[in-house]
Amino acid sequence: MKPKITIHYCVLCQWLLRAGWMAQELLSTFSDELAEVALAPASKGVYQIYYNDELIWCRVRDGGFPEAKIAKRLVRDRLDPTRDLGHIDK
């Protein structure tokens, strides 16, 4: 079964574009390996990325927003740790 990525973003902080961009980045790299990438509206400054039910990034816990290469590494490490991400891994 293919994994699902869910990005929870604060609508009050207007982080929809940021979340949409991250979804696009993840889909461009893992389009064949993911079941879906979903955007989930939230509030109170939330920006979290889940791999299935596992929280892999939290803005508060991890100190801000992840760069695309960091988010891709987090997904890759769970999906296929042996996969080479090319220039991202350099």
N, CA, C and O atoms as CSV, one atom per row, in Angstrom:
chain,resi,resn,atom,element,x,y,z
A,1,MET,N,N,0.843,-1.186,0.000
A,1,MET,CA,C,0.000,0.000,0.000
A,1,MET,C,C,0.891,1.253,0.000
A,1,MET,O,O,1.833,1.355,0.786
A,2,LYS,N,N,0.588,2.173,-0.865
A,2,LYS,CA,C,1.377,3.401,-0.974
A,2,LYS,C,C,1.051,4.349,0.181
A,2,LYS,O,O,-0.096,4.427,0.622
A,3,PRO,N,N,2.059,5.064,0.666
A,3,PRO,CA,C,1.838,5.989,1.782
A,3,PRO,C,C,1.128,7.273,1.359
A,3,PRO,O,O,1.083,7.633,0.183
A,4,LYS,N,N,0.584,7.937,2.353
A,4,LYS,CA,C,-0.106,9.218,2.177
A,4,LYS,C,C,0.652,10.289,2.946
A,4,LYS,O,O,1.039,10.082,4.097
A,5,ILE,N,N,0.862,11.426,2.312
A,5,ILE,CA,C,1.459,12.584,2.965
A,5,ILE,C,C,0.339,13.588,3.228
A,5,ILE,O,O,-0.463,13.876,2.339
A,6,THR,N,N,0.286,14.113,4.433
A,6,THR,CA,C,-0.685,15.157,4.768
A,6,THR,C,C,0.069,16.355,5.338
A,6,THR,O,O,0.869,16.222,6.264
A,7,ILE,N,N,-0.202,17.513,4.771
A,7,ILE,CA,C,0.409,18.750,5.251
A,7,ILE,C,C,-0.683,19.582,5.919
A,7,ILE,O,O,-1.617,20.045,5.264
A,8,HIS,N,N,-0.552,19.763,7.226
A,8,HIS,CA,C,-1.481,20.600,7.987
A,8,HIS,C,C,-0.889,22.011,8.024
A,8,HIS,O,O,0.274,22.194,8.383
A,9,TYR,N,N,-1.692,22.993,7.654
A,9,TYR,CA,C,-1.192,24.370,7.593
A,9,TYR,C,C,-2.210,25.330,8.214
A,9,TYR,O,O,-3.418,25.105,8.139
A,10,CYS,N,N,-1.710,26.382,8.817
A,10,CYS,CA,C,-2.570,27.372,9.461
A,10,CYS,C,C,-3.185,28.297,8.412
A,10,CYS,O,O,-2.470,28.966,7.666
A,11,VAL,N,N,-4.515,28.329,8.363
A,11,VAL,CA,C,-5.197,29.217,7.419
A,11,VAL,C,C,-5.128,30.669,7.877
A,11,VAL,O,O,-5.100,31.584,7.055
A,12,LEU,N,N,-5.103,30.875,9.191
A,12,LEU,CA,C,-5.025,32.240,9.726
A,12,LEU,C,C,-3.691,32.894,9.378
A,12,LEU,O,O,-3.621,34.106,9.177
A,13,CYS,N,N,-2.630,32.084,9.309
A,13,CYS,CA,C,-1.299,32.580,8.967
A,13,CYS,C,C,-1.084,32.651,7.456
A,13,CYS,O,O,-0.043,33.113,6.988
A,14,GLN,N,N,-2.077,32.191,6.705
A,14,GLN,CA,C,-2.046,32.203,5.236
A,14,GLN,C,C,-0.878,31.388,4.678
A,14,GLN,O,O,-0.136,31.854,3.813
A,15,TRP,N,N,-0.729,30.160,5.191
A,15,TRP,CA,C,0.349,29.282,4.751
A,15,TRP,C,C,-0.093,28.298,3.674
A,15,TRP,O,O,0.607,27.319,3.415
A,16,LEU,N,N,-1.238,28.538,3.043
A,16,LEU,CA,C,-1.711,27.647,1.980
A,16,LEU,C,C,-0.717,27.576,0.827
A,16,LEU,O,O,-0.421,26.480,0.349
A,17,LEU,N,N,-0.196,28.701,0.370
A,17,LEU,CA,C,0.752,28.680,-0.750
A,17,LEU,C,C,2.009,27.905,-0.398
A,17,LEU,O,O,2.531,27.159,-1.226
A,18,ARG,N,N,2.498,28.075,0.819
A,18,ARG,CA,C,3.685,27.335,1.286
A,18,ARG,C,C,3.394,25.833,1.284
A,18,ARG,O,O,4.205,25.038,0.809
A,19,ALA,N,N,2.234,25.453,1.818
A,19,ALA,CA,C,1.859,24.039,1.875
A,19,ALA,C,C,1.655,23.475,0.472
A,19,ALA,O,O,2.057,22.346,0.188
A,20,GLY,N,N,1.035,24.253,-0.397
A,20,GLY,CA,C,0.828,23.815,-1.775
A,20,GLY,C,C,2.133,23.631,-2.522
A,20,GLY,O,O,2.292,22.684,-3.292
A,21,TRP,N,N,3.065,24.539,-2.292
A,21,TRP,CA,C,4.376,24.423,-2.925
A,21,TRP,C,C,5.096,23.166,-2.440
A,21,TRP,O,O,5.710,22.455,-3.235
A,22,MET,N,N,5.019,22.890,-1.128
A,22,MET,CA,C,5.671,21.691,-0.587
A,22,MET,C,C,5.014,20.438,-1.157
A,22,MET,O,O,5.705,19.472,-1.481
A,23,ALA,N,N,3.699,20.444,-1.281
A,23,ALA,CA,C,3.003,19.304,-1.880
A,23,ALA,C,C,3.489,19.085,-3.311
A,23,ALA,O,O,3.725,17.949,-3.721
A,24,GLN,N,N,3.637,20.154,-4.061
A,24,GLN,CA,C,4.128,20.066,-5.437
A,24,GLN,C,C,5.542,19.481,-5.474
A,24,GLN,O,O,5.840,18.630,-6.312
A,25,GLU,N,N,6.398,19.930,-4.579
A,25,GLU,CA,C,7.775,19.420,-4.526
A,25,GLU,C,C,7.792,17.921,-4.230
A,25,GLU,O,O,8.523,17.165,-4.871
A,26,LEU,N,N,6.990,17.497,-3.264
A,26,LEU,CA,C,6.955,16.075,-2.919
A,26,LEU,C,C,6.362,15.238,-4.042
A,26,LEU,O,O,6.846,14.142,-4.324
A,27,LEU,N,N,5.326,15.745,-4.679
A,27,LEU,CA,C,4.729,15.014,-5.799
A,27,LEU,C,C,5.661,14.937,-6.995
A,27,LEU,O,O,5.674,13.928,-7.701
A,28,SER,N,N,6.429,15.967,-7.232
A,28,SER,CA,C,7.339,15.945,-8.375
A,28,SER,C,C,8.446,14.910,-8.177
A,28,SER,O,O,8.963,14.363,-9.151
A,29,THR,N,N,8.809,14.640,-6.937
A,29,THR,CA,C,9.863,13.674,-6.658
A,29,THR,C,C,9.332,12.261,-6.455
A,29,THR,O,O,9.973,11.295,-6.870
A,30,PHE,N,N,8.172,12.128,-5.824
A,30,PHE,CA,C,7.658,10.812,-5.432
A,30,PHE,C,C,6.302,10.481,-6.052
A,30,PHE,O,O,5.525,9.736,-5.455
A,31,SER,N,N,6.005,11.008,-7.216
A,31,SER,CA,C,4.669,10.858,-7.798
A,31,SER,C,C,4.220,9.408,-7.952
A,31,SER,O,O,3.042,9.113,-7.753
A,32,ASP,N,N,5.119,8.505,-8.298
A,32,ASP,CA,C,4.739,7.104,-8.495
A,32,ASP,C,C,4.678,6.310,-7.199
A,32,ASP,O,O,4.056,5.249,-7.152
A,33,GLU,N,N,5.311,6.809,-6.154
A,33,GLU,CA,C,5.410,6.060,-4.906
A,33,GLU,C,C,4.387,6.456,-3.848
A,33,GLU,O,O,4.229,5.746,-2.856
A,34,LEU,N,N,3.691,7.574,-4.036
A,34,LEU,CA,C,2.740,8.059,-3.038
A,34,LEU,C,C,1.298,7.838,-3.480
A,34,LEU,O,O,0.973,7.972,-4.660
A,35,ALA,N,N,0.446,7.499,-2.529
A,35,ALA,CA,C,-0.986,7.369,-2.821
A,35,ALA,C,C,-1.598,8.748,-3.024
A,35,ALA,O,O,-2.434,8.947,-3.906
A,36,GLU,N,N,-1.170,9.699,-2.194
A,36,GLU,CA,C,-1.669,11.067,-2.307
A,36,GLU,C,C,-0.866,12.004,-1.420
A,36,GLU,O,O,-0.190,11.584,-0.480
A,37,VAL,N,N,-0.961,13.266,-1.745
A,37,VAL,CA,C,-0.461,14.338,-0.879
A,37,VAL,C,C,-1.656,15.242,-0.635
A,37,VAL,O,O,-2.208,15.826,-1.568
A,38,ALA,N,N,-2.048,15.352,0.625
A,38,ALA,CA,C,-3.250,16.106,0.986
A,38,ALA,C,C,-2.879,17.364,1.772
A,38,ALA,O,O,-1.905,17.383,2.525
A,39,LEU,N,N,-3.677,18.405,1.579
A,39,LEU,CA,C,-3.552,19.639,2.348
A,39,LEU,C,C,-4.704,19.690,3.338
A,39,LEU,O,O,-5.865,19.523,2.964
A,40,ALA,N,N,-4.375,19.921,4.603
A,40,ALA,CA,C,-5.381,19.923,5.665
A,40,ALA,C,C,-5.358,21.264,6.394
A,40,ALA,O,O,-4.398,21.555,7.108
A,41,PRO,N,N,-6.397,22.086,6.229
A,41,PRO,CA,C,-6.451,23.369,6.928
A,41,PRO,C,C,-6.423,23.177,8.444
A,41,PRO,O,O,-7.045,22.264,8.986
A,42,ALA,N,N,-5.683,24.062,9.111
A,42,ALA,CA,C,-5.581,24.038,10.573
A,42,ALA,C,C,-5.552,25.484,11.061
A,42,ALA,O,O,-5.808,26.406,10.287
A,43,SER,N,N,-5.246,25.681,12.325
A,43,SER,CA,C,-5.150,27.028,12.899
A,43,SER,C,C,-4.026,27.060,13.923
A,43,SER,O,O,-3.269,26.097,14.047
A,44,LYS,N,N,-3.914,28.152,14.649
A,44,LYS,CA,C,-2.971,28.306,15.755
A,44,LYS,C,C,-1.513,28.113,15.357
A,44,LYS,O,O,-0.724,27.578,16.136
A,45,GLY,N,N,-1.147,28.549,14.142
A,45,GLY,CA,C,0.243,28.495,13.725
A,45,GLY,C,C,0.759,27.115,13.363
A,45,GLY,O,O,1.969,26.888,13.332
A,46,VAL,N,N,-0.139,26.205,13.093
A,46,VAL,CA,C,0.258,24.826,12.777
A,46,VAL,C,C,0.839,24.728,11.370
A,46,VAL,O,O,0.273,25.249,10.409
A,47,TYR,N,N,1.971,24.055,11.270
A,47,TYR,CA,C,2.526,23.607,9.989
A,47,TYR,C,C,3.208,22.284,10.289
A,47,TYR,O,O,4.296,22.244,10.864
A,48,GLN,N,N,2.548,21.197,9.888
A,48,GLN,CA,C,3.035,19.857,10.179
A,48,GLN,C,C,2.925,18.994,8.939
A,48,GLN,O,O,1.995,19.128,8.144
A,49,ILE,N,N,3.898,18.102,8.790
A,49,ILE,CA,C,3.881,17.156,7.681
A,49,ILE,C,C,3.826,15.753,8.275
A,49,ILE,O,O,4.638,15.391,9.127
A,50,TYR,N,N,2.861,14.975,7.813
A,50,TYR,CA,C,2.688,13.599,8.263
A,50,TYR,C,C,2.969,12.636,7.130
A,50,TYR,O,O,2.575,12.871,5.988
A,51,TYR,N,N,3.651,11.553,7.452
A,51,TYR,CA,C,3.844,10.410,6.563
A,51,TYR,C,C,2.943,9.328,7.126
A,51,TYR,O,O,3.238,8.751,8.172
A,52,ASN,N,N,1.848,9.053,6.438
A,52,ASN,CA,C,0.765,8.253,7.010
A,52,ASN,C,C,0.371,8.905,8.330
A,52,ASN,O,O,-0.066,10.056,8.328
A,53,ASP,N,N,0.511,8.213,9.450
A,53,ASP,CA,C,0.125,8.799,10.736
A,53,ASP,C,C,1.323,9.285,11.551
A,53,ASP,O,O,1.169,9.675,12.709
A,54,GLU,N,N,2.513,9.263,10.954
A,54,GLU,CA,C,3.728,9.663,11.667
A,54,GLU,C,C,4.071,11.129,11.387
A,54,GLU,O,O,4.217,11.531,10.233
A,55,LEU,N,N,4.194,11.904,12.435
A,55,LEU,CA,C,4.591,13.303,12.296
A,55,LEU,C,C,6.079,13.345,11.956
A,55,LEU,O,O,6.915,12.923,12.756
A,56,ILE,N,N,6.410,13.858,10.760
A,56,ILE,CA,C,7.819,13.907,10.363
A,56,ILE,C,C,8.369,15.334,10.389
A,56,ILE,O,O,9.585,15.525,10.374
A,57,TRP,N,N,7.485,16.337,10.429
A,57,TRP,CA,C,7.950,17.720,10.578
A,57,TRP,C,C,6.896,18.521,11.310
A,57,TRP,O,O,5.708,18.435,11.001
A,58,CYS,N,N,7.334,19.296,12.276
A,58,CYS,CA,C,6.457,20.197,13.030
A,58,CYS,C,C,7.174,21.534,13.142
A,58,CYS,O,O,8.291,21.595,13.655
A,59,ARG,N,N,6.554,22.591,12.674
A,59,ARG,CA,C,7.163,23.919,12.684
A,59,ARG,C,C,7.639,24.322,14.078
A,59,ARG,O,O,8.731,24.871,14.224
A,60,VAL,N,N,6.836,24.054,15.093
A,60,VAL,CA,C,7.196,24.431,16.460
A,60,VAL,C,C,8.336,23.551,16.977
A,60,VAL,O,O,9.337,24.059,17.480
A,61,ARG,N,N,8.184,22.261,16.854
A,61,ARG,CA,C,9.183,21.319,17.366
A,61,ARG,C,C,10.523,21.429,16.634
A,61,ARG,O,O,11.587,21.380,17.252
A,62,ASP,N,N,10.453,21.578,15.313
A,62,ASP,CA,C,11.657,21.509,14.484
A,62,ASP,C,C,12.225,22.874,14.108
A,62,ASP,O,O,13.217,22.948,13.383
A,63,GLY,N,N,11.620,23.936,14.581
A,63,GLY,CA,C,12.193,25.265,14.395
A,63,GLY,C,C,11.974,25.889,13.039
A,63,GLY,O,O,12.935,26.261,12.364
A,64,GLY,N,N,10.733,26.009,12.629
A,64,GLY,CA,C,10.428,26.700,11.381
A,64,GLY,C,C,9.929,25.767,10.303
A,64,GLY,O,O,9.377,24.701,10.576
A,65,PHE,N,N,10.135,26.191,9.079
A,65,PHE,CA,C,9.650,25.448,7.920
A,65,PHE,C,C,10.803,24.671,7.293
A,65,PHE,O,O,11.929,25.166,7.238
A,66,PRO,N,N,10.526,23.455,6.820
A,66,PRO,CA,C,11.613,22.688,6.208
A,66,PRO,C,C,11.914,23.177,4.793
A,66,PRO,O,O,11.018,23.613,4.069
A,67,GLU,N,N,13.176,23.099,4.414
A,67,GLU,CA,C,13.515,23.292,3.013
A,67,GLU,C,C,12.972,22.077,2.273
A,67,GLU,O,O,12.787,21.017,2.871
A,68,ALA,N,N,12.717,22.224,0.988
A,68,ALA,CA,C,12.186,21.113,0.199
A,68,ALA,C,C,13.103,19.897,0.275
A,68,ALA,O,O,12.628,18.766,0.380
A,69,LYS,N,N,14.418,20.125,0.223
A,69,LYS,CA,C,15.342,18.988,0.246
A,69,LYS,C,C,15.267,18.229,1.566
A,69,LYS,O,O,15.451,17.012,1.586
A,70,ILE,N,N,15.002,18.920,2.657
A,70,ILE,CA,C,14.870,18.257,3.962
A,70,ILE,C,C,13.594,17.423,3.991
A,70,ILE,O,O,13.617,16.269,4.421
A,71,ALA,N,N,12.492,17.994,3.541
A,71,ALA,CA,C,11.219,17.259,3.507
A,71,ALA,C,C,11.332,16.037,2.604
A,71,ALA,O,O,10.813,14.970,2.931
A,72,LYS,N,N,12.003,16.190,1.479
A,72,LYS,CA,C,12.185,15.055,0.565
A,72,LYS,C,C,13.024,13.967,1.206
A,72,LYS,O,O,12.736,12.782,1.033
A,73,ARG,N,N,14.048,14.344,1.935
A,73,ARG,CA,C,14.863,13.342,2.637
A,73,ARG,C,C,14.048,12.608,3.693
A,73,ARG,O,O,14.170,11.392,3.841
A,74,LEU,N,N,13.213,13.348,4.431
A,74,LEU,CA,C,12.388,12.725,5.464
A,74,LEU,C,C,11.432,11.700,4.861
A,74,LEU,O,O,11.244,10.616,5.412
A,75,VAL,N,N,10.832,12.052,3.728
A,75,VAL,CA,C,9.923,11.121,3.049
A,75,VAL,C,C,10.714,9.941,2.494
A,75,VAL,O,O,10.326,8.789,2.684
A,76,ARG,N,N,11.812,10.219,1.814
A,76,ARG,CA,C,12.629,9.157,1.231
A,76,ARG,C,C,13.104,8.166,2.288
A,76,ARG,O,O,13.085,6.957,2.057
A,77,ASP,N,N,13.528,8.666,3.443
A,77,ASP,CA,C,14.050,7.803,4.500
A,77,ASP,C,C,13.013,6.800,4.994
A,77,ASP,O,O,13.372,5.734,5.495
A,78,ARG,N,N,11.751,7.126,4.861
A,78,ARG,CA,C,10.687,6.206,5.266
A,78,ARG,C,C,10.216,5.344,4.100
A,78,ARG,O,O,9.854,4.182,4.283
A,79,LEU,N,N,10.223,5.908,2.927
A,79,LEU,CA,C,9.714,5.231,1.732
A,79,LEU,C,C,10.721,4.231,1.176
A,79,LEU,O,O,10.382,3.072,0.933
A,80,ASP,N,N,11.950,4.675,0.976
A,80,ASP,CA,C,13.005,3.847,0.386
A,80,ASP,C,C,14.363,4.439,0.758
A,80,ASP,O,O,14.928,5.221,-0.007
A,81,PRO,N,N,14.891,4.071,1.928
A,81,PRO,CA,C,16.140,4.670,2.419
A,81,PRO,C,C,17.330,4.519,1.468
A,81,PRO,O,O,18.287,5.288,1.559
A,82,THR,N,N,17.288,3.558,0.574
A,82,THR,CA,C,18.411,3.344,-0.352
A,82,THR,C,C,18.308,4.197,-1.614
A,82,THR,O,O,19.245,4.245,-2.411
A,83,ARG,N,N,17.185,4.862,-1.794
A,83,ARG,CA,C,16.987,5.668,-3.007
A,83,ARG,C,C,17.913,6.881,-3.012
A,83,ARG,O,O,18.062,7.572,-2.004
A,84,ASP,N,N,18.527,7.122,-4.157
A,84,ASP,CA,C,19.392,8.283,-4.349
A,84,ASP,C,C,18.533,9.439,-4.834
A,84,ASP,O,O,17.808,9.313,-5.821
A,85,LEU,N,N,18.616,10.564,-4.138
A,85,LEU,CA,C,17.867,11.749,-4.538
A,85,LEU,C,C,18.704,12.693,-5.397
A,85,LEU,O,O,18.337,13.852,-5.592
A,86,GLY,N,N,19.814,12.204,-5.903
A,86,GLY,CA,C,20.636,13.011,-6.794
A,86,GLY,C,C,21.286,14.168,-6.077
A,86,GLY,O,O,21.880,13.998,-5.012
A,87,HIS,N,N,21.174,15.361,-6.667
A,87,HIS,CA,C,21.847,16.541,-6.120
A,87,HIS,C,C,21.389,16.889,-4.704
A,87,HIS,O,O,22.124,17.550,-3.970
A,88,ILE,N,N,20.209,16.465,-4.312
A,88,ILE,CA,C,19.696,16.734,-2.973
A,88,ILE,C,C,20.546,16.047,-1.908
A,88,ILE,O,O,20.689,16.557,-0.797
A,89,ASP,N,N,21.109,14.889,-2.250
A,89,ASP,CA,C,21.930,14.144,-1.307
A,89,ASP,C,C,23.371,14.602,-1.274
A,89,ASP,O,O,24.146,14.106,-0.456
A,90,LYS,N,N,23.752,15.513,-2.117
A,90,LYS,CA,C,25.156,15.966,-2.168
A,90,LYS,C,C,25.418,17.023,-1.135
A,90,LYS,O,O,26.540,17.520,-1.031
